[in-house]
Amino acid sequence: MIVVNLDVMMARRKMSLNELSEKVNITLANLSILKTGKAKAIRFTTLDAICEALNCQPGDILEYSEDKQE
């Protein structure tokens, strides 16, 4: 399972959901879905924009875990 650590990186960069939404040009609703780990997919262009805005690597946001969460 893929774990999304977007909230961790946002906290490290002291960036709000609103600020990231504006920088990445993605709706708050879609960003919230991604942040809570409920997203089924992410476009590379979106991941690229998030990494640029947060000055991080994709691996800082996405993590693989063998644990099954239900």
PyMOL CGO cylinders between C-alpha atoms (Angstrom):
from pymol import cmd
from pymol.cgo import CYLINDER

trace = [
    CYLINDER, 0.00, 0.00, 0.00, 1.19, 3.53, -0.75, 0.3, 1, 1, 1, 1, 1, 1,
    CYLINDER, 1.19, 3.53, -0.75, 1.14, 5.98, 2.16, 0.3, 1, 1, 1, 1, 1, 1,
    CYLINDER, 1.14, 5.98, 2.16, 0.88, 9.70, 1.38, 0.3, 1, 1, 1, 1, 1, 1,
    CYLINDER, 0.88, 9.70, 1.38, 2.96, 11.87, 3.74, 0.3, 1, 1, 1, 1, 1, 1,
    CYLINDER, 2.96, 11.87, 3.74, 1.88, 15.19, 2.26, 0.3, 1, 1, 1, 1, 1, 1,
    CYLINDER, 1.88, 15.19, 2.26, 0.77, 16.55, 5.64, 0.3, 1, 1, 1, 1, 1, 1,
    CYLINDER, 0.77, 16.55, 5.64, 4.22, 15.80, 7.10, 0.3, 1, 1, 1, 1, 1, 1,
    CYLINDER, 4.22, 15.80, 7.10, 6.02, 17.69, 4.33, 0.3, 1, 1, 1, 1, 1, 1,
    CYLINDER, 6.02, 17.69, 4.33, 3.57, 20.59, 4.56, 0.3, 1, 1, 1, 1, 1, 1,
    CYLINDER, 3.57, 20.59, 4.56, 4.21, 20.82, 8.30, 0.3, 1, 1, 1, 1, 1, 1,
    CYLINDER, 4.21, 20.82, 8.30, 8.00, 20.72, 7.77, 0.3, 1, 1, 1, 1, 1, 1,
    CYLINDER, 8.00, 20.72, 7.77, 7.73, 23.56, 5.25, 0.3, 1, 1, 1, 1, 1, 1,
    CYLINDER, 7.73, 23.56, 5.25, 5.16, 25.42, 7.38, 0.3, 1, 1, 1, 1, 1, 1,
    CYLINDER, 5.16, 25.42, 7.38, 2.81, 25.60, 4.41, 0.3, 1, 1, 1, 1, 1, 1,
    CYLINDER, 2.81, 25.60, 4.41, -0.97, 25.59, 4.68, 0.3, 1, 1, 1, 1, 1, 1,
    CYLINDER, -0.97, 25.59, 4.68, -3.32, 23.63, 2.46, 0.3, 1, 1, 1, 1, 1, 1,
    CYLINDER, -3.32, 23.63, 2.46, -4.57, 26.93, 0.99, 0.3, 1, 1, 1, 1, 1, 1,
    CYLINDER, -4.57, 26.93, 0.99, -1.06, 28.12, 0.17, 0.3, 1, 1, 1, 1, 1, 1,
    CYLINDER, -1.06, 28.12, 0.17, -0.07, 24.82, -1.44, 0.3, 1, 1, 1, 1, 1, 1,
    CYLINDER, -0.07, 24.82, -1.44, -3.34, 24.78, -3.39, 0.3, 1, 1, 1, 1, 1, 1,
    CYLINDER, -3.34, 24.78, -3.39, -2.53, 28.19, -4.86, 0.3, 1, 1, 1, 1, 1, 1,
    CYLINDER, -2.53, 28.19, -4.86, 1.09, 27.32, -5.68, 0.3, 1, 1, 1, 1, 1, 1,
    CYLINDER, 1.09, 27.32, -5.68, 0.20, 24.00, -7.33, 0.3, 1, 1, 1, 1, 1, 1,
    CYLINDER, 0.20, 24.00, -7.33, -3.01, 25.25, -8.95, 0.3, 1, 1, 1, 1, 1, 1,
    CYLINDER, -3.01, 25.25, -8.95, -5.11, 22.36, -7.66, 0.3, 1, 1, 1, 1, 1, 1,
    CYLINDER, -5.11, 22.36, -7.66, -8.46, 22.64, -5.89, 0.3, 1, 1, 1, 1, 1, 1,
    CYLINDER, -8.46, 22.64, -5.89, -8.59, 22.42, -2.12, 0.3, 1, 1, 1, 1, 1, 1,
    CYLINDER, -8.59, 22.42, -2.12, -10.94, 19.44, -2.42, 0.3, 1, 1, 1, 1, 1, 1,
    CYLINDER, -10.94, 19.44, -2.42, -8.52, 17.45, -4.61, 0.3, 1, 1, 1, 1, 1, 1,
    CYLINDER, -8.52, 17.45, -4.61, -5.54, 18.39, -2.48, 0.3, 1, 1, 1, 1, 1, 1,
    CYLINDER, -5.54, 18.39, -2.48, -7.43, 17.34, 0.64, 0.3, 1, 1, 1, 1, 1, 1,
    CYLINDER, -7.43, 17.34, 0.64, -8.24, 13.95, -0.92, 0.3, 1, 1, 1, 1, 1, 1,
    CYLINDER, -8.24, 13.95, -0.92, -4.56, 13.49, -1.66, 0.3, 1, 1, 1, 1, 1, 1,
    CYLINDER, -4.56, 13.49, -1.66, -3.49, 14.66, 1.80, 0.3, 1, 1, 1, 1, 1, 1,
    CYLINDER, -3.49, 14.66, 1.80, -5.83, 12.24, 3.58, 0.3, 1, 1, 1, 1, 1, 1,
    CYLINDER, -5.83, 12.24, 3.58, -4.59, 9.31, 1.50, 0.3, 1, 1, 1, 1, 1, 1,
    CYLINDER, -4.59, 9.31, 1.50, -7.96, 8.71, -0.16, 0.3, 1, 1, 1, 1, 1, 1,
    CYLINDER, -7.96, 8.71, -0.16, -6.68, 9.39, -3.70, 0.3, 1, 1, 1, 1, 1, 1,
    CYLINDER, -6.68, 9.39, -3.70, -6.52, 6.42, -6.06, 0.3, 1, 1, 1, 1, 1, 1,
    CYLINDER, -6.52, 6.42, -6.06, -3.95, 8.04, -8.37, 0.3, 1, 1, 1, 1, 1, 1,
    CYLINDER, -3.95, 8.04, -8.37, -1.82, 11.14, -8.87, 0.3, 1, 1, 1, 1, 1, 1,
    CYLINDER, -1.82, 11.14, -8.87, -0.61, 12.66, -12.12, 0.3, 1, 1, 1, 1, 1, 1,
    CYLINDER, -0.61, 12.66, -12.12, 3.13, 13.07, -12.48, 0.3, 1, 1, 1, 1, 1, 1,
    CYLINDER, 3.13, 13.07, -12.48, 2.56, 16.73, -13.38, 0.3, 1, 1, 1, 1, 1, 1,
    CYLINDER, 2.56, 16.73, -13.38, 0.73, 17.21, -10.06, 0.3, 1, 1, 1, 1, 1, 1,
    CYLINDER, 0.73, 17.21, -10.06, 3.44, 15.36, -8.13, 0.3, 1, 1, 1, 1, 1, 1,
    CYLINDER, 3.44, 15.36, -8.13, 6.07, 17.45, -9.90, 0.3, 1, 1, 1, 1, 1, 1,
    CYLINDER, 6.07, 17.45, -9.90, 4.31, 20.70, -8.96, 0.3, 1, 1, 1, 1, 1, 1,
    CYLINDER, 4.31, 20.70, -8.96, 3.89, 19.61, -5.33, 0.3, 1, 1, 1, 1, 1, 1,
    CYLINDER, 3.89, 19.61, -5.33, 7.57, 18.64, -5.09, 0.3, 1, 1, 1, 1, 1, 1,
    CYLINDER, 7.57, 18.64, -5.09, 8.58, 21.98, -6.58, 0.3, 1, 1, 1, 1, 1, 1,
    CYLINDER, 8.58, 21.98, -6.58, 6.34, 23.94, -4.19, 0.3, 1, 1, 1, 1, 1, 1,
    CYLINDER, 6.34, 23.94, -4.19, 7.55, 21.99, -1.14, 0.3, 1, 1, 1, 1, 1, 1,
    CYLINDER, 7.55, 21.99, -1.14, 11.16, 21.72, -2.34, 0.3, 1, 1, 1, 1, 1, 1,
    CYLINDER, 11.16, 21.72, -2.34, 11.21, 17.94, -1.81, 0.3, 1, 1, 1, 1, 1, 1,
    CYLINDER, 11.21, 17.94, -1.81, 11.51, 14.61, -3.61, 0.3, 1, 1, 1, 1, 1, 1,
    CYLINDER, 11.51, 14.61, -3.61, 8.59, 12.30, -4.53, 0.3, 1, 1, 1, 1, 1, 1,
    CYLINDER, 8.59, 12.30, -4.53, 9.89, 9.82, -1.95, 0.3, 1, 1, 1, 1, 1, 1,
    CYLINDER, 9.89, 9.82, -1.95, 9.38, 12.46, 0.74, 0.3, 1, 1, 1, 1, 1, 1,
    CYLINDER, 9.38, 12.46, 0.74, 5.66, 12.43, -0.04, 0.3, 1, 1, 1, 1, 1, 1,
    CYLINDER, 5.66, 12.43, -0.04, 4.98, 8.84, -1.15, 0.3, 1, 1, 1, 1, 1, 1,
    CYLINDER, 4.98, 8.84, -1.15, 6.01, 5.79, 0.85, 0.3, 1, 1, 1, 1, 1, 1,
    CYLINDER, 6.01, 5.79, 0.85, 5.44, 2.07, 0.31, 0.3, 1, 1, 1, 1, 1, 1,
    CYLINDER, 5.44, 2.07, 0.31, 4.19, 0.03, 3.26, 0.3, 1, 1, 1, 1, 1, 1,
    CYLINDER, 4.19, 0.03, 3.26, 3.49, -3.71, 3.29, 0.3, 1, 1, 1, 1, 1, 1,
    CYLINDER, 3.49, -3.71, 3.29, 0.79, -3.24, 5.93, 0.3, 1, 1, 1, 1, 1, 1,
    CYLINDER, 0.79, -3.24, 5.93, -2.73, -3.65, 4.61, 0.3, 1, 1, 1, 1, 1, 1,
    CYLINDER, -2.73, -3.65, 4.61, -5.04, -0.99, 5.93, 0.3, 1, 1, 1, 1, 1, 1,
    CYLINDER, -5.04, -0.99, 5.93, -8.77, -1.55, 5.86, 0.3, 1, 1, 1, 1, 1, 1,
]
cmd.load_cgo(trace, "trace")
